[in-house]
Amino acid sequence: MSSEAARSTFIFPENRLRLAHLLRRNGFKVRMHGYEYLVAYGSMFLCLILLQPSEGTVLIREFKWIKESSKLVERIVGLIRTLDAASRIIVY
């Protein structure tokens, strides 16, 4: 699925930076490296986000160390959708 139609807005570095800033403004701690984001909430790791813009996919690996992790990851999904509503988001 590497067609032009499947591409995500995250193909552009400025949009990947926007996502990091958006996550931080919403109370998450973020370590970004290229297409990967290590996300923490409070003092615990919450999830790993892997963008695959050429495939139009976002993978989110949720760590279950925080009691409300599912709700927090759903918030993150919503934030991602504000920047790229077309990408397929897979949470596992």
N, C-alpha and C positions, 0 to 999 in steps of 0.2 A: 504493500500500500504506500508506495512512495510517490504517488501522483501529486500534482499541484493541489488538488482539491482536499487531500488528506492532511496537508501541512497545517501546523498550528502556528499561532502568533508567537509562540515561544521560540521559534526559529531565530528571532532577533534578540540579541543580547540585552537591549534596553527593556524588553518585556520580561525577560528573566529577572533583571534587577528590580523591575516594578513589583514582581511577585514577592521577592525578598523583602522589599520595603513595606508592602501591604501586610505581609505576615507579621513583621515587627510592630507595625502600627496597631495591630490587633492583639498584642500581648504575647506573641510567640518569640522565642529566641531562635535565631536562624544562622546556620553556617552553610554558605552556598559555595559550591565549586562546580562551575560549568553548568551542567544540566541536573545536578544533584543538590538536594537541600536536606540537611540534618536539622530537624525541628525539635525543640524542647519547649516544655511548658513548666514554669516554676523551676525546680532543680532536676527534673526528670526528662529523659528523652521520650518524645511522643511518637514521632514517625520519621520515615525517610521518604522523600519525594524524588522520583526519577522522571524527568521530562523526556519524552521521545517525540519531539516536534515533527520530524519527517514522517512519522507514523500516525500523528494526530492522537497520541496516547499519553496519559499521565498515570504512572504507577505510584501508589502510596502504600508503603509497608508500615502498618500500624503496630506499635509496641503496646502491649497491654499492661504496662507498669503503672499507669495512672487510672484511678477508678473511673473517671469520666472521659477516658480516651476516645471512645466512640463518638461522643457528642462533640469533642474538640476536633476530631478528624472531619466530621460533617461540616463544621464551621470552615475548616480549611478547604474542603471541596467547594463550598459556596464562594469562598474568596477566589479560588482558581477559576470558577465559572464566570466571575465578573470580568476577568481578563481574556478568557478563551472559552466561550460557551459551546464551541463545537467539538472540543477534544473529548475523547472517551476516557473516563476516569475509572481506574480499577483499584479498589482498596482490598488489601489482603493482609 
